[in-house]
Amino acid sequence: MIDINDRVIKNIKDIMIKKNLNQNRIAENIGQTRQAVSLCFSRKRNMTLENIEKLSNYFDVEIQDLFK
């Protein structure tokens, strides 16, 4: 069973691939370090709801789309 954090990270990665974005660009646009984003992507840290909201705005998608 996939947990919610895994689902969100997968959806973020899918959007990043479609939009040709990297972790540095993501970090810059949500006000985090690349290392902090990397920890989330490697599942060593959970992505905060605040950062998920920032990403949904940056990607121009509904926040619930990141949880599907």
Secondary structure as GFF3:
##gff-version 3
##sequence-region A 1 68
A	DSSP	alpha_helix	4	18	.	.	.	ID=ss1
A	DSSP	alpha_helix	23	30	.	.	.	ID=ss2
A	DSSP	alpha_helix	34	41	.	.	.	ID=ss3
A	DSSP	alpha_helix	49	59	.	.	.	ID=ss4
A	DSSP	three_ten_helix	63	67	.	.	.	ID=ss5
###
